[in-house]
Amino acid sequence: MDGHSEHEQASMAPAAMVEQFLTEIVPATTPDRQHLPGLGTIYRRGRVWWIKWSTDGKRRRESSKSERDTDAIKLLRRRIDEAARDRRRDPVAENRVTMAQLFDALVADYTANGRRSSATLAFRLAPLRDAFGQDKARAVTAARIAEYAKARLAAGRKPATVNRELAALRRAFTIAVEQERLSVAPRVKLFAEHNARQGFVERADFDAVASRLPGDLQDFARFAYGSGWRKGEVAMLEWSDVDKDNARATLRREHSKNGEPRVLPLVGELTEIITRRRRDREFKTVAGETVESRYVFHRRGKPVGDFRKAWAAACIAAGFAKPKVRRDGRPVLDRTGQPVMKATLIFHDLRRSAIRNLVAAGVDQSVAMRVTGHQTISVFLRYRIVSDDDVRAALVRTQAALGGRSGIGSGHNPGHNGGSEGHRSNEGMA
């Protein structure tokens, strides 16, 4: 009997009404009974505590299956909370909620919160709308979502790409639950990602790439390489964010990926870049009028947009390229039968390079994170690329230090005198 819940209707037989009356005139608190105002009552049957409460005009009882009154109180509070949620949510309306509505709510949430990833949201939602756009939200289960993810991988999509789509789907369900349009959300499981890029570029190689960029992109790339700022952060830098002495630049909160403003002192090459940009601030409009751009880096007064083709062309011309291959491993050929090349560097590699340069220069990690805008050490360390040359140089310094202290370079080991001293040392340690 302890394992079952009991439900009483509001209309009770006379005998039941008498029993209820006798129950209510019993003192509120006894060793076997406690009344909790606003919640209900807990009482003991044998050694097990039960709970009693009312909702929607019905009296309900349920066993806590525990001999502790604290467990019964927790269960009673949970049932009261569940009842309150059920009253706020309309089950009929919940069954009418569609996935199209969830996706529209997700877009509205991104827009209202000014998320910087709003530009890529439509791209991520496109396959989700194709797969679930005509369905009711309750029909999209965890099993269907797992099938969708497998199908996307089978179609040649990378795990990272599928994860971004699944993250958007999960966020759409989360918003629906928060808005109490749905009671629960299906579980969305992401794939493990092991494709973190390790790309960086040395100064001489970067100069080779930058010099082959169009003129209006060269300073843009050099500023990113020297500051570690993201492409979008560099593009949105305005002259109102740079002081008159070219001493510092401020990244606004709304342009920062993590929502935190940053101040970048302008020194050395960064100062030279800003000085050149001041000279090139003016441009001519279509009407022939000469005006000043509000953006530090601009194209005819507008912020620098997408330039992936120009970047790829510069990388290929500088020798940072490899043949493009099909999914079956065969090379892609042009009309003349020559292999089509693809760049091996992406613009974001400049950010990794800047972090590596800061660390190599001996800059404290906390200071470097402040320059680049990283808030967590784990993400910062992912960008802190260590090359084979770095490891080799570290080992050379280590060997030099050891040789200077103990004479390793001469081949003499003072700690091994015929084996006796080392043996005595081990005995002493024991």
N, C-alpha and C positions, 0 to 999 in steps of 0.2 A: 504493500500500500504506500510505503514511503516513496516509491519510484514513480508515482503518477500524480498529475495535477488534477485538482478538482475545481469545477466551475459551477457557480450557483447563479441561477437566473434571479432577476429582481422580484419576480412573482414566486412566492414560496408557499408551501403547504402550511396549514395552521400549526402542525407540530414543529415544523422547521422555524416558524416565526417565534414560537415559545422558546425554542432552543437558543435562537439568536438573542431574544430578550434576556434570558438568563445569563448568556455570555456577556452581554453589554453591562449588566449590573455588577459583574465581578470586578474587584479592584483592578485599576489599569496596570499596575505593576506588581507581579508576584514572582517568586523564584522560577515559575514555569511559564510566565506570560509577561510580555512587555509591549506597551502601546507606544508607538512612535508618531507624534503629532505630524500631520501632513503627509504621512507615508502609509501607515497601516499598523499591523500587529504581528509580532512573532510569538509563537507559543510552542511548548514542547509536548510531543507525543512519545511517551516512553523516554528514550534517550536522544531522539532526533528532534531538531527544531524545524518548525513549519512557519510559513509566512502567510498572511492574509491581507488582501488589499482590494480596493474597488476601482473599476475603470469602465467607462461607458455604461454605467448603470448596472454593472454585473459585479458580484462579489466573487473573488477568486482565491483559491488556496493552492499552495505548492510546497512540497518538501524541499528543504535545503540539503538533504542527504548528509547532514553534518551534525555532530554533537556539540558544536560550538555556536553560541548565540551570535558571535561576530560574523560568522559566515552567513547566517540567516539575514542579518541586517544588510550585508553587502548585496545579497540576492534581492532583497526587497527594494533597495535603492535602484538596482539595475532594472527591475521590472517596472518601476515607476518611470524611470528615464525612457525605457522603450515605449511605454504607453504614451508618453508625451510626444515622442517622435512620430508615432503612428497617427496621433491626432492631427499633427501638422501636415502630414503627407497624405495625399489622396491616392489610394491604390489604383483607382480607375484612371486617373490622370497619368499616373506613373506608367501604365501600360501603353499610353498613347505617345510617350516621348520617343522621338526618332533620333537616329544618329546624325541626320542632317542638322537637327536643332543643336545637338551637342557640339558639332563642328563649328557652327555659327557662333555659339557661346564661347568657344575657345578663341576664335578670331577676335571677338569683342573684348575678351579678357586681355589678349596680347595688346590690342590697340589702346585700351583704357590704361594699362600699366606702362605703356611706352616701351615695350620690350624691343631690344635691338634686333632680335631674331625674327621680328615680324615679317621681314622681307623674304625669308626662306620658309615661312610657315605654309604658304600656299603650295609650294613645291612639295613639302612633306605631306600635306593633306590630300594631294591629288590621288595617289594610290589608295589611301584610306577611304576617300569618297567613292572610288570605283568599287572597292570591296564591300563596304558597309553602308554607303550613302543611302540606300533604299530600305534599310532595315530599321526595325524598332530597336531601341536601345536594350531592352530586356532580352532580345534574341541574340545579342552578341555575347557569347560566353568565352571563358578562358580557353576552351578547346578550339573554338573558331579562331581566336586570336593567334594561338600557337600554329594552327594550320596556315594562317595568312603569313606568319613570319617564315615558316619553312618554304612556302611558295615563293616568297620574295628572294630568299637565298638561292633557290633553284633557278630563278630567273637571272641570276648573275649579280645580284646586289650584294654589296659588302655588309658584314655584320654591323659596322658603324652606321651605315646608311639606314639599315632596317631598324636599328636601335633608336635613331632620331625619330623615325615614324612611330614606333611603339611608344616612345616618350610622349609624343603629341597625343596619341590615343589615350594613354593613361591620364594625362592632364585633363583631357576632355571629360572623362568619367569622374575625375576628382571634383571638377567644377560642378558637375551635375549633382553629386552627393552633397557638396557644400551648400548648394542652392536648394537642397531638399526636393529636387525633382526625381531623384532615384534614391532608393534605400541603401543599396550596396553597389559596389563596382567590381567587375571581374578582375581577376589577377592578371597582370601583364608582366610577363617575365622577359627580361632583356638577355641578349647574348653576351658572352664574355668577349672583350675586345683586346686583341694583342697586336694592334697595328699602329701603335704610337710612333709618329715620325721621329727620326733621329737626324734630320737634315740640318746642316749648318754650312756656312760659307766663310772661308778665310778672307781677310781684307783684300788681298791682291785679286782673288777670284771675284769678289763682289765688285771691285772697280771695273773688272772686265765686263761684267754684266751691265752695271749701271751706265757705263759709257756707251752702250749700244741701245739704251732706251731712248724714246723720243725726248726732246729737250724739256718738255713740261712735266716729265716724270722722273728726271734724274735727281733733282733735289728732293722730291717726294721719297724716293727710295733711300737716298743717303740719310735723310732725317730719321726714317724708320730704322735703318741699320744702327745709327748712333744712339737712338733713344730707347729702342725696344718697344715702341708704341705699336699697337695694332693698326692695320691698314685703315679701318674705319675711324679710328681715333685721330690719325694723322689727317685724313681727308676733311674732318669736321673742325679742324683748328682754325679759328678766326682771328683777325687782327685785334679784336677787342680782348682776346685772351693772351696777348703778348704785350709786355710793358714797353714803353717808348724807348728804353735803353737796350732793348733786346737782351735783357738779363734773365728773364724767365718766361715760361709759357705755362698756362694753366689749362688742364683738361677738365671741361665741365662735367658735372655729375651726370647729366643726361646723355653725354657722349661716351661715358666710361662703361665698359662691359659689366663691371661689378657694382656700378651705381655710386662709386666713391670718386670724388674729384682728386686730381693729382697736380702737383706743381713740379715742373721740370726746370731746373736751373740750366741756362743756355751758356755753354762754355765751348771753347775751341771750335771745331768744325760746325757744331750746331749753331753757334753765333754767326759764323760765315754764311750758313745756309739761309738763316732768317734775314740777314743783311741783303743777300741777293734777291730774296723774295720781295723785300720792300721796294727794290728798284724795279721789279717786274710786276708790281701790284696793278698798274694801269693796263687797261685793255680797251679795245674799240668795240662798240656794240654794232649790231647789224645796220643801224641807222648812221653809223660813222661817228658817233659821239664817244669821247674818251672819258671813261669812268674808272673808279678804283674798285677792285674786288674786295669783298668782305672776308674772303677766305685766303689763308696764307698760301695754300697750294690750290690752284684753280685752273680750269680750262674755259677761257673766255668768260670768266666771272663765276662760273659754276664749280661746285666741289668736284674733285676728281672721282670719277665713277669706276666702272669695271674696265680693267686693262689687261685681262688675262692673255689675250692674243699678243699684245705688245711685250708683255713679260716673257711669254714662252719664246717668242721670236728672238729676244735678246739673249736668253739662256742658250738657245740652240746655236746662235751665232758665236757665243763665247765658248762653246764646246761642252756645255752641261746638258747633254741630251742622250737619249738611247732610242733604239727602234721601237716603234709602237707595234704591239702584237695583238692578235685576235684572241678570243677565248680559248680556241683550240691550240694556241701557241704559235701559230703561223704569223709571220711578219705582215704588216699592212704595207702595200706597195702603192706608189703613185702611178700616174698614167705612163710614165717613162720606165716603169719597172724598178725604180729606186725605193728603198725603204723610207717610210714616213717616220720622221723623228718626233719625239716628245721630250719636253723639258724635264729634267730630273730635280729641279729646284722649284719650290713654290714661294710666293712672296712672304708667307708666314715664317719661312725658314730664317728670315732676317731677324725676327723676334728671338728665335732660339740662339742665333748668332750673337745678338746683343747681350743676352744673358751669359753666354759662355765667355764673352769678352770681359764682362764685369767681374766674373768669378776669377778669370785668369789674371786680371789686374789686381787681385787681392782685395776687392771691395767686399765689405762685410755682407753676409747674406741678408740680414734685415734691411740694410740700405739698398741692396740690389733689388729686393722685393718691392721696396717703396718706389724705386725708379720705374720698374716695369708694371707695377700695379697688381702683383700677385698677392692674394690674401692668405693662401694656404701653402705650407711648405711642400706638401705632397705634389701639388701641381708645379710649383717652382722647380722642384727636383726633376720632374719630367722634362723640363725645358733645359736643364743644366746638362748639356751634352758633353761627354768625355770622349775624346778621340784617342786613337792608338798613340799618337805623338804625345798627348798629355800623360798617358800612362808611362810611356818610355822616359819622358823627362822626369816624372816623379821617381821612378826607380833609379835613374842616374843620380838624382840629388840624394836619395836614400843611401845608395852605395857609397857616395862620396862622404856622406856624414859618418857612416859606419867605419869607413876606411880611415878617416881622420881621427877617430877615437881609439880604434883597436889595432890598427895596422893590418887590416885585412888585405889591403893592396899588396903587401910584401909577402903574403902567403903564410904568415906566422899566426898561430892561434894561441894566445897566451892562456886561454882557459883549458887547453888540452896538453898538459905536461906529462907525456907518457901515459896518460890515462889516469894517473893517481889523483891529481887534484880534482879532476872532474868527478871521480868516484867518491872522494871524500865529501865533495860538495853535495852530491846526491844523498849520501848517508846523513849529512847534517840536516838536509831538508826533510828527510824522512823522520 
